[in-house]
Amino acid sequence: RQGFLEHRPRSLAAALRGFLASLPPLDALATPLGQLTCPALVVAGERDAGSLSSCRRLAALLPRAELVVVPDAGHVVNLEASAAFNAALLRYLDALPPEQG
């Protein structure tokens, strides 16, 4: 929250609109995302109305993705619910197979 508060609202809104407008829709990326073979963790906040459905779609498109929805968290999950985020991340990392090489 503090990071957002350090910027003027109009400037922040314009920057975010410009960034979001430049992103292709997830469905346009379905083929390349579906070809990824690496594991992925997608973390979303339960109260993030703007991104939760996109996170669910992204996890569905990635063949080896795991989706974690953190209860009572919004968009900035790692800050709003750091203990739950860290626990999910550590559990995910611990479950990965050892690197071969």
Helices and strands as residue ranges (DSSP letters): H 2-5, H 9-22, G 26-29, H 30-34, E 40-45, H 52-61, E 65-70, H 77-80, H 82-95
